[in-house]
Amino acid sequence: MKKNYNDYLKTNSIRLVPTIDNLYFFNEKDLLLDREIEAKKNAITTILENKNQYELFLKQKIRRPNHDIYACFHPFNEAIKAVYPFLKKLQGDVKKDDVILNLWDRSGWLTTLLLGIFPEQQIVTTWEGNKDILGYKGFHYWMKDIKNLNIIFCDLNAPLPFKDNSIAFSIGIDAFHRFDQSLLLEELTRVVSDNGAILFPHVHLSNAEPEPFFERGCKQIHGSDYEAVFSRLSKVSNWDGYVFSEPNLFVENDINKSTEFVLKSEPSTLDYNALVALLPKSWSNQALSSFSINDVRNVGEARILVNLLLNIDLNQQTVTIDYNQFEGAVGHLFERHPIYVERIKLLDNYQLSDLATKTIYLSKLGYTINEICSKLNVSQNSLLSELEKLENLGLLQVLPISYNGIRLQYHIMSQEYLIPKCEQNIQDLWQKALANFSKRTAIISLQDESEFTYEDCNEITNNIITALNNSDLKPGDKIIICSRINTESVLLTWACLRMGIIIVPIGTHLPADNVTYIIELTEAKIFFSSQSYFQENKSIIKNIKTILFDAEEQEFDEKYFSDWLNFDRLNTDSFQTKTILTEDIAVLLFTSGSTGIPKGVCLSHGNLFRSGQLITDTFHWKIEDRFFVLGGLESMSGLRNAAIAPLHIGASIIIPKENNTNNLFATTDSIDESKATILGSNPAFLRQLVKYKDKIRGNLDSIKRLMCTGNNLTNSLRNDIKEAYNLSILNYYGLTETTGICISQRATDNYLEEETIGKPVGCIAQIVDDFGSLVKKGEQGELRIFSENLMLGYYKQQELTQNTIKNNWFYSKDIAKYTENGNLQLLGRKEEVIKTAREEFIYLDEIQRFISKIEFISDAFVCSYIRDDSEKIAAFLVLKKDFLLTTSALKNEISALILKNLGKKNIPSQIQFLSELPYTENGKLSKKQLINGLK
């Protein structure tokens, strides 16, 4: 309860009112016995304490959005904007700690606005009961921690629970005609001080009927009747009564931007909505003025609210007015607000600037003006100039809104739930997963047929954290994980991310020189390895502490994982973990560089958190889902899908037997045995499923969602999978530098049969020409991404980072185009690069340069080609004369040299020897002729 509640609440009734935090439940009070009050309070407390379930509901609401169209429109329409001309005057009148009363707040917007405009005053918001958008749980969740706010649930058809003259001023939007007007007026004139204003925005008048006509309901009387009542009241009080045309006030504030206008009542207005007011007589000779961006105090800490009822396409940088949005609800709404449509008419087909585009994206993430300036590296003056232009057009508002307030309003408008920035890390995610899903199964290991609940995993990772502490590892230190995915590697990953240790997962196929380079570059403290990898590569990792994952037969003297944990002697209660920040580095994922030197992509906790959330939201993962793990932790999809995404929703991961992962039939048998529901795949794997469908048969019957990452999928492969298994392939796209997924198809899409990668998710995706200018829909160009989920940079490679991310855009080097349906289609690559099923890049120029240096090669060309929906490598070679080895021996020697120097993934699928390469008359190589000659 607030320390100064006695200043304005009727203290004799507090004892009889259930009160929890800053919520007062006058509508739940019982005047008979104190024990009944306690019973009511206990019942309400039970509702409010279920915060985690309420948050899960908010997170998943986007899956089946149900927009309250009027609540979406609330911050922008003439009803709210009619209040704005009074704001500056009221700011000057109120004193610190004065109490402001907000009646009947349908969406929370007016509370949010008042808290921002009057930060040193006490705001009291009333609401009827546990219903509509903000009920008990809603107000408690969003607003319980605001120090200068109290929420009072009460019946507005009953006396108000406030002392006489305790309120500085009152605003009751859309309320006066809903309740007992005589009683409400009597009560407000009692509790509001004589020099305070009483404002009733959006009062339904009977002065005129709407055109076109629609039922408005409630108690409608003529403006002249209000005038008569106010005339009598004026004779016995310090108030004068006014009936203002709501559209006229909107025009003065939003369109005319009036520097001052005289207060004049319009009781006979032909408008059917009014702002009815009782104002102190001292106001009668004063003029009001509009409120805009220039009137915002401490504007650097202000935030931006964008009207999402407008069709804002950041990918094409356009704004249009689409009356068919939300199944025609926008058109229905705008018909009822013609003055607003007149206000925004210049926005139809409006072209946004690059700065405006990025700013709108960041505004929906809750960033302040100062934070946006910092992220975009622009001056405050430049940004404010752009925002003032957009505010004058009616696209957005710049206001001193709190972070929670902006999150609430964007959730109401979009149904998307923005998780607080401070919680966007794996440490917090782990704690919420434990709180919500402790008894749910987290890991199902087919290796030893064991299962672990989230509670079990928490106990084990606590032990691992203690072991890491005992190994003198600190937050920010690095460990390398080199193994096929297994239970121990996943648990180790979770423990490191909880502790703030940076994980460096690498593939077991990496060439020795690359592994040595990564060890030296990262200065890793421990190398966690599978026994099989250690057996073949002992010499590579001899200078770093090595721990081997457990195996059935432990053959080496090195310490094994279970011995390292040493459960019997470690005190699992003794460890301490550092508070993890969203921007802290979580993982280094190494991809091949164009020079043969691996690039370490730095990804933050926030990157991983948001990527996991995008996967579960986009593909509608559910708590009962079981994800079958095919990829390794060294790839973005393998790491995220196995170790991050399940934590968001409480799903399980299924880890197959290590020796089964390269066997299609063993894999599908395991899918059937474990009843997996989600499968992540690539086109090559899918083609194998089609090829052997008669042998696999019903082994995929449990799969409900089939995800595919990599490339455009052919219609034939989609149709074959649909025919064989009755499954639709959901394709998605993302690079390690974009933390994986940034473009995707959804199950609800209407164009899954298209050869596309879907639509942008969580990002802006644009197609640009060589000069960075947008191309038209249907035209091809380079795909670039702007996102909060771009990598932090390449590890210790600042110049390379700056060449890749330019002006906050990540340039993918992929050639793409938008289809008419708004889907993206990949067409090729700006540079000859191949992406493998493991999400690694193969640079063809690197292979060609290497082959060209082989002593018996006189000419070489390396390119990619498509076979069975997979991208493969072909090498066309011309030998030096008089070379005697057979073709077969030559191919084997070339492959061996590539394996030793570049790694297995760089070995071409086809090597052909020609007498000469087919060059044209102007010196260009005929790639098409070569590919057509392939088998």
VEXKOL-548161 format. One record per residue (C-alpha): y, z, x. Coordinates in steps of 0.1 Angstrom, whole numbers, padded with zeros to 4 digits, always signed. Each point is the difference from the previous one (the first is absolute). Layout:
residues N
YZX;...
END
This chain:
residues 935
+0000+0000+0000;+0035-0008+0013;+0020+0028+0014;+0029-0007-0022;-0017-0007-0033;+0017+0030-0016;+0033-0020+0003;-0009-0024-0027;-0034+0009-0017;-0002+0025-0028;-0016+0028+0019;-0014+0018-0030;-0024-0029-0006;-0012-0005+0036;-0027+0027-0003;-0015-0019-0029;+0000-0034+0018;-0028-0013+0022;+0017-0009+0033;-0016-0018+0029;+0020-0010+0031;+0031-0016-0014;-0015-0009-0034;+0008+0021-0031;-0023-0005-0030;+0022+0011-0029;-0021-0022-0023;-0031+0020+0009;+0015+0035-0005;-0017+0024-0024;+0021+0028-0015;-0029+0022-0009;-0018+0014+0031;+0006-0001+0037;-0037-0007+0006;+0003-0032-0020;+0028-0011+0022;-0022+0006+0030;-0028-0020-0016;+0024-0029-0006;+0012+0003+0036;-0036-0001+0013;-0008-0030-0021;+0031-0018+0013;-0007+0010+0036;-0035-0015-0003;+0017-0033-0010;+0026+0001+0028;-0024+0011+0028;-0020-0032-0003;+0024-0018+0023;-0026-0021+0019;-0015-0015-0032;+0035-0008-0013;+0007-0017+0034;-0032-0020-0002;+0010-0011-0035;+0034-0012+0014;-0016-0019+0029;-0024-0019-0023;+0025-0007-0028;+0008-0034+0016;-0035-0012-0007;+0007+0000-0038;+0038+0002-0002;+0015+0010-0033;+0037-0003+0003;+0024+0019-0023;+0025-0029+0000;+0029+0022-0011;-0007+0025+0027;+0000-0029+0025;+0034-0011-0013;+0015+0034-0003;+0020+0001+0033;+0016-0035-0006;+0009-0004-0036;+0033+0006-0017;-0010+0034-0013;-0002+0016+0035;+0028-0022+0014;+0023+0012-0028;-0001+0034+0017;+0012-0013+0034;+0037-0001-0007;-0001+0038-0007;-0017+0008+0033;+0029+0001+0024;+0021+0021-0024;-0029+0024-0005;-0006+0003+0037;+0036+0012+0005;-0002+0025-0029;-0032+0019+0008;-0002+0028+0025;-0029+0010+0023;-0029+0016-0019;+0013-0011-0034;-0027-0008-0025;-0005-0035-0013;-0022-0005-0031;-0020-0032-0003;-0016-0004-0035;-0032-0019-0008;-0008-0019+0033;-0025-0027-0009;-0008-0013+0034;+0015+0024+0025;+0027-0024+0010;+0030+0019-0013;-0012+0032+0017;-0004-0020+0032;+0034-0015-0003;+0017+0034-0008;-0017+0017+0029;+0014-0027+0024;+0035-0001-0014;+0003+0038-0003;-0020+0015+0029;+0019+0033+0001;-0004+0007-0038;-0029+0013-0020;-0017-0026-0022;-0020+0011-0031;-0021-0026-0016;-0016+0005-0035;-0030-0017-0015;-0020+0005-0032;-0036+0004+0011;-0030-0012+0019;+0003-0037-0009;+0014-0034+0010;+0005-0010+0036;+0010+0034+0012;-0020+0029-0014;-0008+0033+0015;-0019-0014+0029;+0025-0028+0006;+0031+0022+0002;-0019+0026+0021;-0013-0026+0024;+0032-0019+0006;+0026+0026-0003;-0013+0036+0005;+0012+0002+0036;+0037-0010-0007;+0020+0032+0006;+0029-0008-0023;-0020-0012-0030;-0017+0018-0029;-0021-0017-0027;+0001+0016-0034;-0025-0010-0027;+0016+0008-0033;+0005-0013-0036;+0034-0017-0003;-0002+0006-0037;+0003+0037+0007;+0027+0022+0017;+0004-0007+0037;-0012+0028+0023;+0033+0002+0019;+0029+0025+0002;+0033-0008-0016;+0024-0020+0022;-0026-0002+0028;-0002-0038+0004;+0027-0020+0019;-0008-0032-0018;-0029-0016-0019;-0015-0035-0003;-0025-0009-0027;-0010-0036+0002;-0019-0015-0030;-0001+0035-0015;+0028+0006-0025;-0015-0022-0028;-0035+0014+0006;+0005+0036-0009;+0019+0022-0024;+0034-0012+0008;+0019+0029-0016;-0020+0026+0018;+0000-0018+0033;+0038-0005-0001;+0005+0036-0010;-0023+0012+0028;+0016-0022+0027;+0035+0011-0009;-0012+0035+0003;-0016-0002+0034;+0023-0026+0017;+0032+0015+0014;+0033-0009-0018;+0011-0022+0029;-0033-0018+0004;-0011-0034-0014;-0027-0007-0025;-0014-0035+0003;-0025-0018-0023;-0007-0034+0015;-0020-0025-0021;+0006+0013-0035;-0012-0023-0028;+0028-0010-0024;-0002-0014-0034;+0032-0020+0007;-0019-0033+0003;-0035-0014+0000;-0015-0014+0033;-0001-0037+0003;-0029-0009+0001;-0009+0029-0023;-0024+0027+0011;-0008+0035-0012;+0016+0027+0020;-0010+0031-0020;+0013+0035+0001;+0032+0013-0017;+0027-0027+0000;+0035+0007-0014;+0032-0019+0003;+0024+0006+0029;+0027+0010-0025;-0022+0028-0012;-0002+0014+0035;+0038-0005+0003;+0005+0022-0032;-0023+0028+0014;+0018-0001+0034;+0034+0001-0017;-0008+0033-0017;-0015+0013+0032;+0031-0009+0020;+0021+0022-0022;-0020+0031+0010;-0011-0007+0035;+0011-0014+0034;-0018-0033-0006;+0009-0034-0012;-0027-0022-0014;-0006-0037+0010;-0022-0028-0011;-0002-0026+0028;-0016-0034-0002;-0029+0002+0024;+0002-0037+0009;+0037+0003+0007;-0005+0029+0024;-0028-0020+0017;+0023-0030+0004;+0028+0022+0014;-0023+0016+0026;-0024-0028+0010;+0020-0032-0006;+0037+0007+0000;-0004+0027+0027;+0031+0017-0016;+0021+0021+0023;+0012+0019-0030;-0003-0002-0038;+0015+0022-0027;-0022+0020-0022;+0002-0014-0035;-0024+0007-0029;-0015-0030-0018;-0016+0015-0031;+0000-0034-0019;-0016-0020+0029;-0023-0027-0012;-0025+0009+0028;-0030+0019-0012;-0004+0024+0030;+0027+0024+0011;+0008+0027+0025;+0012+0029-0021;+0019+0027+0019;+0018+0033-0003;+0025+0001+0028;+0025+0027+0010;+0035-0007-0014;+0013+0000+0036;-0019-0033+0005;+0020-0018-0027;+0028-0011+0023;-0023-0009+0029;-0017-0033+0009;-0036-0005+0011;-0012-0025+0026;-0033-0017+0007;-0027+0014+0023;-0016-0023+0026;-0013-0001+0036;+0034+0007+0014;+0001+0034-0018;-0033+0013+0015;+0006+0029+0022;-0020+0001+0033;-0012-0035-0007;-0022-0002+0030;-0024+0025-0017;+0001-0019-0033;-0029-0021-0012;-0003-0033-0019;-0015-0004-0034;-0009-0037-0008;-0006-0012-0035;-0036-0011-0001;+0003-0014-0035;+0015-0030+0018;-0025-0024+0016;+0007+0006+0037;-0021-0023+0023;+0006+0013+0035;-0024-0026+0014;+0022-0028-0012;+0032+0021+0001;+0009-0007-0036;+0010+0019-0031;-0006-0014-0035;+0002+0014-0035;-0035-0003-0014;-0001+0009-0037;-0038-0002+0000;-0005+0028+0025;-0022+0029-0011;-0015-0022-0026;+0033-0008-0016;+0013+0036-0001;+0030-0009+0022;+0011-0028-0024;-0004+0024-0029;+0021+0026+0018;+0027-0024+0011;+0004-0013-0036;+0011+0036-0009;+0024+0002+0029;+0021-0032+0000;+0028+0016+0019;-0024+0007+0029;-0012-0035+0000;+0036-0012+0002;+0004+0024+0029;-0028-0015+0021;+0002-0037-0009;+0011-0009+0036;-0033+0014+0014;-0021-0027-0017;-0012-0022+0029;+0019+0020+0025;-0008-0005+0037;-0003+0032+0020;+0010+0002+0037;-0025+0011+0027;+0018+0034+0002;-0001+0005-0037;-0037-0009-0002;-0010+0025+0026;+0023+0027-0014;-0015-0004-0035;-0035+0004+0015;+0009+0032+0019;+0020+0014-0029;-0032+0002-0021;-0015+0021+0028;+0027+0026-0005;+0020-0005+0032;+0037+0010+0002;+0028-0023+0010;+0000+0015+0035;-0038-0004+0004;+0002-0036-0011;+0028-0007+0024;-0022+0015+0028;-0031-0020-0009;+0018-0033-0003;+0024+0007+0029;+0031-0008-0021;+0033+0018-0004;+0007+0021-0030;+0030-0021-0008;-0021-0032+0000;-0026+0015-0023;+0026+0015-0024;+0018-0033-0003;-0033-0017-0010;-0009+0028-0024;+0035+0000-0017;-0005-0037-0007;-0034+0007-0016;+0012+0030-0019;+0029-0020-0014;-0026-0025-0013;-0020+0027-0017;-0031-0003+0022;+0001+0036+0014;+0018+0033+0002;+0009+0020+0031;+0000+0037-0009;-0006+0034+0016;-0036+0003-0013;-0026+0023+0016;-0032-0013+0015;-0021+0014-0028;+0025-0013-0026;-0003-0036+0013;-0038+0003+0002;-0001+0011-0036;+0022-0029-0012;-0018-0027+0019;-0033+0014-0013;+0013-0002-0036;+0011-0036+0005;-0029-0013+0021;-0028+0025-0007;-0005+0000+0038;-0002+0035+0015;+0018+0005+0033;-0017+0027+0020;+0026+0022+0018;+0006-0012+0035;-0009+0034+0015;-0034-0003-0015;-0007-0035+0013;-0023+0011+0028;-0038+0005+0003;+0003+0037+0005;+0016+0005-0035;-0023-0027-0014;-0030+0020+0012;+0012+0032-0015;+0005-0017-0034;-0034-0017+0001;-0015+0034+0007;+0019+0016-0028;-0009-0027-0025;-0035-0011+0010;-0016+0028+0020;-0034-0002-0018;-0001-0038+0000;-0021-0019+0025;+0020-0014+0028;-0026-0015+0024;-0035-0014-0008;-0018-0008+0033;-0030-0023-0003;-0007+0006+0037;-0015+0035-0007;+0003+0000-0038;+0026+0028+0001;+0029+0006-0024;+0032+0020+0006;+0025+0011-0026;+0037+0001+0008;-0004+0038+0004;-0028-0005+0025;+0021-0025+0019;+0029+0024+0001;-0022+0026+0016;-0014-0024+0026;+0034-0015+0008;+0013+0036+0005;-0027+0004+0026;+0010-0033+0016;+0036+0010+0002;-0010+0033+0017;-0021-0020+0025;+0030-0024+0006;+0022+0031+0006;-0026+0014+0024;+0000-0033+0018;+0038+0005+0006;+0010-0028-0022;+0034+0002-0016;+0018-0019-0028;+0010-0034+0015;-0029-0002+0024;-0024-0029-0004;-0038-0003-0003;-0020-0032+0000;-0028-0007-0025;-0024-0027+0010;-0029-0002-0024;-0013-0016-0031;+0012+0020-0029;-0020+0032-0007;+0004+0034-0016;+0012+0016+0032;+0026-0027+0007;+0015+0003-0035;+0001+0038+0002;+0016-0001+0035;+0026-0025-0014;+0009+0024-0028;+0002+0030+0024;+0023-0019+0024;+0023-0012-0027;+0002+0035-0015;+0009+0014+0035;+0024-0027+0010;-0022-0015+0028;+0004-0037+0003;-0033-0019-0004;-0007-0032+0019;-0031-0017-0016;-0013-0030+0020;-0029-0024-0007;-0032+0002+0020;+0003-0038+0007;+0032+0003+0021;-0002-0014+0036;-0002+0026+0027;+0035-0009+0014;+0016+0006-0034;-0017+0034-0005;+0012+0011+0035;+0035-0012-0008;+0001+0019-0033;-0012+0032+0016;+0027-0002+0027;+0027-0011-0023;-0005+0027-0026;-0009+0028+0025;-0027+0011-0025;-0014+0034+0006;-0035-0005-0015;-0022-0030-0005;-0024+0004-0030;-0028-0025+0003;-0032-0011-0016;-0031+0006+0022;-0007-0038+0000;+0035-0009+0012;-0001+0027+0027;-0033-0012+0012;+0013-0035+0007;+0035+0009+0012;-0003+0033+0019;+0020-0014+0029;+0030-0009-0021;+0005+0035-0014;-0010+0021+0030;+0035+0013+0007;+0006+0014-0035;-0016+0030-0018;-0027-0015-0022;-0017+0014-0031;-0029-0019-0016;-0006-0001-0037;-0033+0015-0009;-0031-0022+0001;-0037+0006-0010;-0010-0001+0037;+0027+0015+0023;-0007-0015+0034;+0031+0008+0021;+0014+0031+0016;+0034-0006-0015;+0011+0024-0027;-0010-0010-0035;+0022+0005-0031;-0020+0028-0015;+0000+0019+0033;+0037-0005+0004;+0006+0015-0034;-0022+0030+0009;+0002+0015-0035;-0014+0034+0010;+0028+0010+0024;+0031-0016-0014;+0023+0020-0023;+0010-0026-0027;+0028+0023-0012;+0018+0000+0032;+0015-0035+0002;+0036-0008-0008;+0012-0035-0010;+0035-0014+0005;+0019-0012-0031;-0004-0038+0000;+0030-0022-0007;-0003-0033-0019;+0013-0019+0031;-0024+0016+0025;-0024-0024+0016;-0035+0003-0015;-0019-0029+0016;+0001-0027+0026;-0019-0031-0011;-0005-0026+0028;+0000-0037-0008;-0004-0028+0024;+0032-0013+0017;+0009-0036+0006;-0002+0007+0037;-0034+0017-0002;+0015+0034+0003;-0006+0022-0032;+0030+0010-0021;+0000+0035-0013;+0014+0001-0035;+0017+0034-0007;-0005+0012-0035;+0014+0032-0014;-0014+0025-0024;+0022-0014-0027;-0013-0035+0008;-0036+0011-0005;+0008+0021-0031;+0018-0028-0018;-0026-0026+0009;-0028+0022-0014;+0020+0005-0032;+0006-0038-0003;-0037-0006+0002;-0009+0025-0026;+0028-0010-0024;-0004-0037+0004;-0038+0000-0005;-0001+0029-0024;-0023+0023+0019;-0013+0029-0020;-0012+0034+0008;-0036-0010-0007;+0001-0031+0022;-0022-0004+0031;+0013-0022+0028;-0026-0017+0022;+0012-0001+0036;-0006-0032+0019;+0030-0001+0024;+0007+0022+0030;+0028+0025+0006;+0015-0024+0026;+0012-0024-0028;+0027+0009-0024;-0021-0006-0031;-0029+0019+0014;+0021+0030+0010;+0020+0001-0032;-0027-0007-0025;-0024+0025+0015;+0022+0028+0011;+0033-0002-0020;-0003-0016-0034;-0028+0023-0013;+0022+0031+0006;+0026-0013-0025;-0025-0002-0029;-0030+0022+0009;-0024-0029+0005;-0031+0000+0022;-0008-0021+0030;-0035-0013+0008;-0008-0003+0036;-0030-0023+0006;-0026+0003+0027;+0013-0014+0033;-0029-0024+0005;+0005-0014-0035;+0035-0012+0003;-0009-0034+0015;-0028-0006-0024;+0011-0015-0034;-0031+0010-0019;+0000+0036+0014;+0037+0002-0009;-0005-0011-0036;-0031+0022-0003;+0022+0029+0011;+0027-0009-0025;-0025+0001-0028;-0016+0032+0012;+0034+0018+0003;+0014-0014-0033;+0032-0010+0018;+0027-0012-0024;+0026-0015+0024;-0007-0025+0028;+0024-0013+0026;-0010-0033+0015;+0011-0032+0016;-0006-0037-0008;-0029-0004+0024;-0018+0030-0015;+0006-0013-0035;-0014-0034+0009;-0032+0017+0013;-0003+0018-0034;+0001-0034-0017;-0024-0016+0024;-0027+0027-0005;+0007+0009-0036;-0036-0005-0011;-0012+0026+0025;+0029+0025-0006;-0002-0003-0038;+0010+0033-0017;+0009+0019+0031;+0037-0003-0008;-0002+0011-0036;+0018+0032+0007;+0030-0017+0015;+0031+0000-0023;+0027-0012+0024;-0005-0025+0028;+0029+0000+0025;+0005-0027+0026;+0024-0002+0028;+0009-0028+0023;+0007-0035-0013;+0005-0021-0031;-0033-0003-0019;-0013-0033-0012;-0006-0004-0037;-0036-0009+0007;-0007+0033+0018;+0018+0019-0029;-0021-0019-0026;-0032+0005+0020;+0005+0038+0002;+0009+0002-0036;-0031-0020-0011;-0024+0019+0023;+0013+0035-0005;+0025-0001-0028;+0026+0014+0023;+0036-0011+0005;+0012+0000+0036;+0033+0018+0005;+0017-0014+0030;+0026+0017+0021;+0020-0006+0032;+0015+0022+0026;+0003+0002+0038;-0003+0031+0021;+0037-0002+0006;+0006+0003-0038;-0026+0029-0002;-0024-0024-0017;+0006-0008-0037;+0033-0015-0009;-0011-0028-0023;-0028+0002-0025;-0017-0012-0031;-0006+0025-0028;-0027+0003-0026;+0025-0007-0027;+0013-0032+0015;-0003-0032-0021;-0004-0024+0029;-0030+0014+0020;-0015-0034+0002;+0029-0013+0022;-0005-0004+0037;+0026+0027+0008;+0004+0034+0015;+0018+0015-0030;+0035+0015-0004;+0020+0023+0022;-0008+0037-0003;+0023+0027+0014;+0021-0025+0019;+0023-0030-0001;-0018-0032+0010;+0021-0030+0006;-0007-0036+0011;+0027-0012+0025;+0007-0031+0021;+0005+0000+0037;+0035+0013-0004;-0010+0030-0021;+0013-0015-0032;-0019+0003-0033;-0018-0031-0011;-0006-0008-0037;-0031+0009-0019;-0027-0025+0008;+0014-0008+0034;-0018+0012+0032;+0014+0021+0028;-0007+0031+0020;-0010+0032-0018;+0022+0030+0009;-0003+0035-0013;+0025+0028-0006;-0016+0033-0007;+0000+0037+0006;-0035-0005+0013;+0008-0021+0030;-0014+0014+0033;+0021+0023+0021;-0003-0026+0028;-0024-0012+0027;-0009+0029+0023;+0022-0001+0032;+0009-0036-0008;+0036+0001-0012;+0008-0036+0007;-0030-0013-0018;+0009+0022-0030;+0035-0014-0001;-0013-0035+0001;-0023+0007-0029;+0022+0020-0023;+0034-0016-0003;+0028+0013-0022;-0026+0024-0016;-0023-0030-0009;-0035-0003+0013;-0008-0036+0007;-0037-0006-0006;-0002-0035+0016;-0021-0009-0031;+0011-0032-0019;-0001+0006-0037;+0016-0009-0033;+0006+0015-0035;-0018-0017-0029;+0017-0004-0033;-0018+0031-0013;+0015+0021+0028;-0031+0003+0021;+0000-0006+0037;-0022-0027+0016;-0008+0000+0037;+0002-0035+0016;-0005+0006+0037;+0015+0017+0030;+0032-0007+0018;-0019+0007+0032;-0037-0007+0005;-0014+0034-0007;-0032+0010-0018;-0005+0033-0019;-0036+0013+0001;-0018+0020-0026;+0008+0031+0020;+0037-0008-0004;+0004-0009+0037;+0020-0030+0012;-0014-0027+0022;+0026-0021+0019;-0014-0035+0004;+0026-0008+0027;-0014+0028+0021;-0035-0014-0002;+0012-0035+0008;+0019+0012+0030;-0030+0019+0013;-0025-0029-0005;+0024-0024+0016;-0002+0020+0032;-0037-0002+0003;-0008-0021+0031;-0021-0027-0017;+0024-0006-0030;+0026-0027+0002;+0014+0001-0035;-0004+0024-0029;+0011+0005-0036;-0008+0030-0022;+0008+0002-0037;-0012+0016-0032;-0020-0015-0029;-0014+0013-0033;-0037+0002-0008;-0014+0020-0029;+0033+0016-0007;+0003+0014+0035;+0024-0011+0027;-0019-0009+0032;+0009-0012+0036;-0009-0034+0014;+0005-0010+0037;+0001-0037+0010;-0004-0004+0037;+0001-0028+0026;-0021+0006+0032;+0010-0009+0035;-0020-0029+0013;-0033+0004+0018;-0009+0033-0016;-0037+0003-0002;-0008+0030-0024;-0015-0008-0034;+0021+0003-0031;-0019+0031-0011;+0004+0017+0033;+0037-0008+0001;+0005+0015-0035;-0018+0032+0011;+0020+0003+0031;+0033-0005-0018;-0010+0025-0027;-0010+0026+0027;+0034-0004+0018;+0019+0005-0032;-0021+0030-0010;+0007+0016+0034;+0037-0007+0001;+0012-0002-0036;-0026+0017-0021;-0027-0012-0024;+0023-0008-0029;+0017-0027+0021;-0032-0021+0005;+0004-0033-0020;-0025-0006-0027;-0003-0036+0011;+0005-0015+0035;+0000-0038+0002;+0002-0021+0032;+0020-0033-0002;+0007-0027+0025;+0036+0004-0009;+0022+0017-0026;+0015-0023-0028;+0037-0002+0007;+0023-0023-0020;+0023-0026+0016;+0029+0025+0000;-0021+0026+0018;-0009+0023-0029;-0036+0012-0004;-0018-0010-0032;-0013+0033-0012;-0011-0014-0033;-0022-0025+0017;-0017+0027+0021;-0006+0023-0030;-0014-0028-0021;-0026-0006+0027;-0013+0035-0001;-0034+0007-0016;
END
